[in-house]
């Protein structure tokens, strides 16, 4: 899976996109709110690591999601 942080403008908040190996969007959520239903993506138990990754993720740079 891949992750990208999208910069919001004005009243639109920053968002996180998680995409699969074919770059199909599988999750889209606000960067300042925790992701719900992480078990659907095989990320259960990795919430803290995901939160730390999101905090340090640069805007607009697609990265392989490895936790």
Secondary structure as GFF3:
##gff-version 3
##sequence-region A 1 67
A	DSSP	beta_strand	2	6	.	.	.	ID=ss1
A	DSSP	beta_strand	15	19	.	.	.	ID=ss2
A	DSSP	beta_strand	25	30	.	.	.	ID=ss3
A	DSSP	three_ten_helix	38	41	.	.	.	ID=ss4
A	DSSP	alpha_helix	47	56	.	.	.	ID=ss5
A	DSSP	beta_strand	63	64	.	.	.	ID=ss6
###
